Amino acid sequence: MMKGVACMVGLSVAVSLAGCSFGMSYRQEGDQGSINLGAGVGEPAPAPSVDRSVPPEVGPPPGVTFPDQVRFTLDNGLRVVLVERHQVPVVAVRLLIPGGGGAVEPHQAGLAVLAADMLDEGTTTRSAMEIAEGVERLGASLGSFAGWDASVVSLRVVKPRLEGAFEILADVIMNPSFPQEELERVRREQLDRILQSMDEPRALADNAFVNVLFGEEHAYGQPLSGTRESVGALTREAVADFYRDRYVANNSILIVVGDIDEEEIRELLNGTLAAWRRGIPRSFARPGTPDLRSAAVYVVDKPDAAQSEIRVGRIGVDRGTEDYFGLTVLNTVLGGSFTSRLNMKLREEKGYTYGAGSFFDMRVWEGPFVARSGVQSEVTDSAVVEFLGEIRRIGEEEIPEEELTRGRNYLALRLPQQFESVSDIASRLSELLLYGLPDDFYDVYVDRVLETEAAGIRALAERYLDPEEMVIVVAGDRATIEEPLRRLGIGEVVILPGPERDQGS
Amino acid sequence: MKRMALALSLALWAPGTLFAQAEEEMDVYIPYTQFTLDNGLNVIVHQDRSIPVVSVNLWYQVGSKNELPGRTGFAHLFEHIMFEGSANVPEGDFDDHLESAGGVNNGSTSPDRTNYWENLPSNALELALWLEADRMGWLLDSMDQTKLDVQRDVVKNERRQSYENRPYGLAFETILEAAYPPDHPYHWPVIGSMEDLSAATLEDVSDFFRTYYAPNNASLCISGNVSVSGARDLVEKYFADIPRGPEIPGVEYPDPAFSEDRVLVLEDEVQLPRLYMMWHSPAVLSEGDAEMELLASALAGGRSSRLYRRLVYEEQVAQDVSAFQDGGEIGGAFYIIATAKPEVDLDVLEAAIRQEVESAAYSGVRDEELERARNGVETAFVGMLERVGGFGGKADLLNRYHFQAGNPGFVRRDLARYRDATVAGLGEVARVHLIGRGSVVLSVVPRGREDLAARKDQ
């Protein structure tokens, strides 16, 4: 649907490009699903004189073969997956460690993020600056971050400079030392980012939404990067423990994509990650699912905000759900493409917003379903009505065949584009491996998408998208929006306390 | 299967040697075919059979710089109107067609140009060409006041989201106003002013379209799983009938140079003060442009850069710092931007930044700084060749080089600009452009905290 905010800063070569000062792109940021395809490239047939009044025939899509994977496991249990791609001399390496923010106790929210950030802040043989110098001098990028389901260490480098970069990657994975001084600096940075997010209307809405939905006892009810309180309390010991309990060879998966072959990667591993220690990865218990909330409207005050950020949703499904394909198609029609119902209604028909959408965040455990948009403050109440209306409608009436076909095609036919760059492929593999999806997942994707049917999808909507069970959170100017929201009569209007804005970290 | 020609000579590279050889081995090259239709449309075709996708990328050589004071925001507004339907594509059908075929699309407007692209399975190439040709040739047939009004509202929403409702959202607009005189085309932001947009009549907008959205002002690039002859046939079929437009007016502009610093302060809903510094700099691809980009990288690109190391890592007075060279067609802008830690006075950041800039100008940058910057550029170039289309992919590059350099195949020479840069060259551009020239110094501070602004006594 809504496309990347790729602002063009003048027309200079994309070197550093920290800012996007001048360019405006047509669609705002969105998220997509991924897809699959067949074989054989067709030549377009020579055409007679053109009749512009009818769209040209599109014909059958060409197929694509999913690139071969080579898989092997080292003696220390590290699983390695390799996909060769030699068009461009670049290599992407991604280490997946199961267990991200979801594996953290709520009172330690932000720990997975902090631990990941600390990996390249010093090893037993290199200081933080030496790591940075080493990586950057090779023109490479090394990153470590945590999501909800996994922690990731990634490397991207051109082929001629791979060896030196890989050595540094292995060092930060195997030998981080978590220097106290660096920890304090990094913690302060994390705290200041949290401070900054207090002015971001989207962050306010997101944080309040998950907190209402999941409550205080569930990891998902906290911001991934934590709160000022939780991050302030983290210790070096906590970080080191998290690392020790999770970052072990036999728990991890190394994904390698690009201009490299099996022999080369084995050789690289021999001198490096082959020596990584085994361990007993700590398991983390599945948290209890909070009770379903009844409909209510929660407001976070952002005085004088020009827009309200609206979140409408409920707890959804996990990635292993048997309803994956039906829900993905359902969501595409509801709010997962530019022509989706939510976007068309709120942006094009009503003119309330630059963009609206929805998605099921399918994690290791049930993540949220959320429909969202930033709308002009004066129309906040009307927008909420439209959200609920569309959510209700898709559960009450079957999606007409033409609209459903478009949704299915949009998912099914876009698959080759999801495998274009080495980073794309690494992402697809990450999903496959982290969630233990069947090996033929992408091969059957198209068929599974195309065989979804209107009746089945309506039943899913009825089951998962009951408007009566939706929680509504709005971050906006309370003075403007509170009364109109109350008059909607949806339920109680609850004013949530705003974030504390005390200065200093 | 013909692969994109990317010559890679495996020079001897010793592991552990962090100082790689200056004469690099990697070549960048995008093979293409180019031809021009009678109506002036420039066409470029690049074949890449590695995935069954094709990208259609259209550049119109019109941006906000072609607007006039009092009539700003048109180019960007048109980016929206272009999706509202044309003679043979009823309103709303554009995206329906594309999504049904598994296509994604977007567009963007900058001061210098407007660009539209579609990425689709290669069997749908003709569909994309039909859509683009129809709106190039027959958009006005279906344009009316209602559509103009609706899209004006969408643009206002976009403005709220991207500018007013975003921390620091008004910074760049404020800097442009101060850095360029009111009759300079870079003075106004791409989105234009709300007053100008509200005042625009249907006739105004139609005239703008007739002048600039014509084949003789456009370049069409098709990149991906196509045959050159097949693509050519389809382009002729759909675009040959579109009449040539009028001569494109040139853009006039005064010299924007100024010698005294321009000091500004904005209060905003922000927690951390942020300092923006901007200098006029070389235009894109002109002398000094590549050096300025490399200088930006040396100063603030990565954690081992001068400013990051000093401000973020050692002194811990900044949360982040960045620098970039923004080369446009009629002039460039060089930025250094630093976000302060809470309660840090922006004078502290400005002083440190100017010190490092002077040091680079008079003592020069070190060999390893240049090497790091250059290697980063190489990685970026190689990365751009991974995609056939979208923003920054090969189709985009080919069109960009055609407009900026008059040669779609410029990529090799472009990379050479960076490889040929020297430490002395970087020092010189720093001296010429950043020392003894006026700069815009903008402080964005939390409400009521002007005490944290830079140069508060001025």
Interface residues (C-beta under 8 A of the other chain):
Chain A: K3 G4 A6 C7 M8 V9 G10 L11 S12 V13 A14 V15 S16 L17 A18 G19 S21 F22 G23 M24 S25 Y26 R27 Q28 I35 L37 V41 G42 E43 P44 P46 A47 V50 R52 S53 V54 P55 P56 E57 V58 G59 P60 P61 P62 G63 V64 H86 Q87 V88 P89 V90 A128 M129 A132 E133 G134 E136 R137 L138 G139 A140 S141 R156 V157 V158 K159 P160 R161 E163 G164 E167 R185 R188 E189 D192 R193 L195 Q196 M198 D199 E200 P201 K302 D304 A305 A306 Q307 S337 F338 T339 M344 R347 E348 G351 Y352 T353 Y354 G374 V375 Q376 T405 R406 G407 N409 Y410 A412 L413 R414 L415 P416 Q417 F419 E420 S421 V422 R501 Q503 G504 S505
Chain B: R3 M4 L6 L8 L10 A11 W13 P15 G16 T17 L18 F19 A20 E24 E25 M26 D48 R49 S50 I51 P52 V53 S64 H76 E79 H80 F83 A87 N88 G92 D95 D96 H97 E99 S100 A101 G102 G103 V104 N105 N106 G107 S108 T109 S110 P111 D112 R113 N115 N119 P121 S122 N123 A124 L125 E126 L127 W130 A133 D134 W138 V150 D153 V154 N157 E158 R160 Q161 S162 E164 N165 R166 P167 F172 I175 L176 P189 V190 I191 N225 V226 S227 G230 D233 L234 K237 Y238 D241 E269 V270 Q271 L272 V284 D289 E293 A296 S297 A300 G301 G302 R303 S304 S305 R309 Y313 Q316 Q319 S322 A323 F324 Q325 D326 G327 G328 E329 G332 A333 Y335 I337 K341 P342 E343 E368 E371 R372 R374 N375 G376 V377 E378 T379 A380 F381 V382 G383 M384 L385 E386 R387 V388 G390 F391 G392 R400 Q404 D414
